[in-house]
Amino acid sequence: MPVHSLVSNREGITLVWFDSMLTESNISNLSFTHLRTLNDYILLYTDKSLYLEYLMSKQKRNEHVIVILNNMDILDETHNCEQVYVILLLIPDNNKNMIIEEDYKKVVGIFKDQNSMVVKLQEVIADIEHDIAQNMENIFSTFNRKERSLRDLRHELTPFVWCHIFKGK
């Protein structure tokens, strides 16, 4: 599906699965329903050009993109995309583990089967959600021009809101 016709993601995490050999008959074998319990926004790509178009369109967006690859041919292009947070490789032949993990820092695992990949995916999503929650704690801090916190406004939020509610503003 072209990028301009996709429904926009309203979450902070996008799961993108690229497999050039994926067909409708083996989608059920992917345990798609289990993936949906981990993350709602999942894109499945079989066409390399559409997949790369989607990744390139995400260069300026503020979301975490998790990529699952069944194809080593596009690892370089995927790894070079800024928005790609982590890459999980689902490859039956694990002979290249050491080379891949040293050269590609975004690769967090190479898996022979889907079950072990889903376990790692669950950990990655939990880590991302934890990071997002930690960043939300800093939302009420005021910063000067050098991004140094001047004071913490969380303790002053409740009196501020009540004061403005009673004044009718």
C-alpha positions in Angstrom: 0.0 0.0 0.0 1.4 3.4 -0.9 2.5 5.7 2.0 -0.1 8.4 1.3 -3.0 6.0 1.6 -2.0 4.5 5.0 -4.0 5.3 8.1 -1.9 7.4 10.4 -0.4 5.9 13.5 -1.7 7.5 16.7 0.7 5.6 18.9 4.4 6.0 19.6 5.5 2.6 18.2 5.2 1.2 14.7 5.9 -2.4 13.9 7.1 -3.0 10.3 7.6 -6.5 9.0 9.3 -7.0 5.7 9.2 -10.4 4.1 9.4 -10.8 0.4 8.1 -14.3 0.6 5.0 -13.4 2.6 1.7 -14.5 1.1 -1.9 -14.4 2.3 -1.8 -18.1 3.0 1.0 -17.9 5.5 -0.1 -14.7 7.3 -2.0 -16.7 9.7 1.2 -18.6 10.6 2.8 -15.4 11.6 0.8 -15.4 14.8 -0.6 -12.0 13.7 -3.1 -11.9 16.5 -0.3 -12.3 19.0 1.6 -9.4 17.4 -1.6 -7.3 17.7 -1.6 -7.9 21.4 1.8 -6.4 21.6 1.2 -3.4 19.3 -1.8 -2.2 17.3 0.0 -0.5 14.4 1.6 -3.2 12.3 2.6 -2.9 8.7 3.4 -6.0 6.6 5.4 -5.4 3.4 6.4 -7.8 0.6 7.5 -5.2 -1.9 10.9 -3.7 -1.3 10.2 -0.4 -2.9 7.0 0.2 -0.9 8.8 -0.8 2.3 11.7 1.6 1.7 9.3 4.4 0.6 7.6 4.0 4.0 10.8 4.1 6.0 12.1 7.1 4.1 8.7 8.9 4.7 9.2 8.5 8.4 12.5 10.4 8.6 10.9 13.5 10.2 8.3 11.9 12.4 8.7 11.4 16.1 7.8 7.7 16.7 9.8 4.5 17.3 9.9 2.1 14.4 10.6 -1.5 15.1 11.5 -3.5 12.0 11.4 -7.3 11.6 13.3 -8.5 8.5 13.3 -11.8 6.8 15.7 -10.5 4.2 19.4 -9.6 4.6 19.5 -7.7 1.3 17.9 -4.6 2.7 19.6 -4.5 6.1 21.9 -1.6 5.1 19.1 0.6 3.9 17.0 -0.3 6.9 19.8 0.3 9.4 20.6 3.8 7.9 17.0 5.1 8.4 17.0 7.5 11.4 13.5 6.5 12.6 14.3 2.8 12.9 14.8 2.2 16.6 15.6 -1.5 16.5 15.8 -4.3 14.0 15.0 -8.0 14.6 16.2 -10.5 12.0 14.2 -13.6 11.5 16.7 -15.8 9.6 16.9 -19.6 9.8 20.6 -19.6 9.0 22.5 -18.0 12.0 26.1 -18.2 10.5 26.4 -14.4 10.3 25.5 -13.5 13.9 28.8 -12.0 15.0 29.4 -10.0 11.9 25.8 -8.5 12.0 25.7 -7.7 15.7 29.1 -5.9 15.5 28.4 -3.9 12.3 24.8 -3.1 12.9 24.1 -1.6 16.3 20.3 -1.4 15.8 20.1 -5.2 15.4 19.0 -6.6 18.8 18.7 -10.2 17.8 18.8 -12.8 15.1 16.2 -15.5 15.5 15.6 -18.9 13.9 12.0 -19.1 14.9 9.1 -16.7 15.4 8.5 -17.6 19.0 11.8 -16.5 20.3 11.6 -13.3 18.1 8.2 -12.5 19.7 9.6 -12.8 23.2 12.4 -10.3 22.3 9.9 -8.0 20.6 7.9 -8.0 23.8 10.9 -6.9 25.7 11.8 -4.1 23.2 8.3 -2.7 23.3 8.3 -2.7 27.1 11.6 -0.8 27.1 10.3 1.8 24.6 7.1 2.3 26.6 9.2 2.7 29.8 11.4 5.3 28.0 8.3 7.2 26.8 6.8 7.2 30.3 10.1 8.5 31.8 10.1 11.3 29.2 6.5 12.2 30.1 7.6 12.9 33.7 9.7 15.9 32.5 6.7 17.5 30.7 6.1 20.0 33.4 9.6 21.2 33.8 10.5 24.7 32.6 13.8 25.1 30.7 16.0 28.1 30.0 17.7 28.5 26.6 20.4 26.1 27.4 17.8 23.4 28.2 18.5 23.5 32.0 15.6 23.0 34.3 14.7 26.2 36.1 12.1 24.6 38.4 9.7 21.7 38.6 6.1 22.8 38.0 4.4 19.6 38.8 3.9 20.7 42.4 2.3 24.0 41.3 0.0 22.5 38.7 -3.0 21.7 40.9 -3.2 25.2 42.6 -2.8 26.8 39.2 -5.6 24.8 37.6 -8.0 25.4 40.6 -7.2 29.1 40.6 -8.1 29.4 36.9 -11.2 27.3 37.3 -12.6 29.5 40.1 -11.7 32.7 38.2 -13.6 31.4 35.2 -10.7 31.6 32.8 
